[in-house]
Amino acid sequence: MTCLVHSSERLIIVKIGETFVANVYFPDLSARDRDLIICDICNQIEHYVHCNADTPIIVGGDFNSKFVGGHSNSTDLDNFMTTNKLISCDHKFPSNTTYTYWHDARHCGSWTDHFIVSDNIYIYIYITK
């Protein structure tokens, strides 16, 4: 059974069976109140999902941030990931993957789209072609 749990400007949460799936759109680095917006989105996920060790969670979307060593450039997001035992799936991609967004006119790309998942389902994540 699939149901819509929450929908707002920067966050959609659905529940598919026992798994919660959230799509996020975080503000870019230049946005005013960026940290407050990220904190609010993380709090909303925790509120609607009722996170616990047995709750499978998948959060994906445009984080507008690079992850280095499994960490973002947001303390609030990193704390949210640690508290809820979420792991970035970035290193599941082939090592030659260098971007998730490409700007043709500027001939440049960036890796700002990510998936973070519960540690109890991380081992089931596979990248296929």
N, C-alpha and C positions, 0 to 999 in steps of 0.2 A: 504494500500500500504506500502511495506517495501523497504527501500533503505539504502545502505551503505553510511554513511556520511563521515567517516574518518577511516583510518586504519594505524597504526604504530606499532613499536616494543612493546610498553607498553600500547596501547590504541586502542580500536575499538569502534566506535559509529555507531549505526544504528537508523533509525527512523521508528517506526511502528505506522502507523496512525499519530496521533499528539504527540505520546510519544517518547522521546529519551531514548535509552538504551545504556549505556556505560559499557564496560568491561575493568577493569584496572589491571595492574600488577605492583605494587609498589616495589621498591628495599627493601631488608631487612635492618635491623638496622645497620649492619656493612658496608653497601655500601658507598663508597666514593661519595660525592655530592648528598646524598640521598634527602636532603631538596630541592635542586635545581631541581632534577628530579620530585619530587612530585609537586612542584610549577609549573613546565612546563606542567605536565599532567593536572592539574587543570585549567591552563590558556587555554590549547587546548580545553578542554571541554567547557569552557565559550565561546571561539571563535566560535566553530562549532555549539553549541546549541543555542546561542543567548539567554541565560537564562533570563527569566522574570517570574513574579508571576504566569502567566497562563501556562507556559510550564512544562508539566509533565516530570520529569527526574528520571530515575532509573540508579544508578551506582552500579555495583557489581564487585566482583573479589577478587584477592589476594592482600590485603592491607599490608600484612606483618607487621601487627600491631594489638595490642589489643586495643579495645575501652573500656574505663572506664567511666561510667556515660554519655554515648553518645558522648564522645570525644576521639580522637585518640592521639597519641604522636607526632603529626605533627601540628605545629601552622598554616602552610599554608593550610593543609587539613581542619582543624577546621574553619579557616577563610572562606574558599571556601564553606563549609557546611552552615555556618551562613549567608553569603552573599546571597546564592542561596536558602535558606530556605530548606535545606536537613536534613533529620532525619535518624539516624541509626535504622535499623530494628532488631538489636540484641536482644532486650528484648521481641520481639514477639515470640522468641523460648522458648520451655519449660525450666523451671529452671534447669532441670537435664542435659541440653546440655552444655558440658564443652569444646568441641573442634570441629574444622572443618577440622583439619588435624591430622592424627595419624601416628606415626612412629613405625612400628611393632618391629623392631630390638631394639629400645631404650625404648619401652613400654612407650611412652609419646606422648602427643598431645598438640596442641595449637589452639587458635581461632584467625586465621589471615584472614579468608575470611568473607566478610561482604556485605550487601546491604545497601545503603543509598538512600532515595527516597524523592521526593518533598513532602512538608507538605500537599499539596492539594490532594495527592493520598495515603498518609500514612494510613489513616483510612480504606482503601480498601485492605490492606495487611493482609493476613491470612496465618498461617502455618497449613498445613494439613499433615496427615500421608499417 
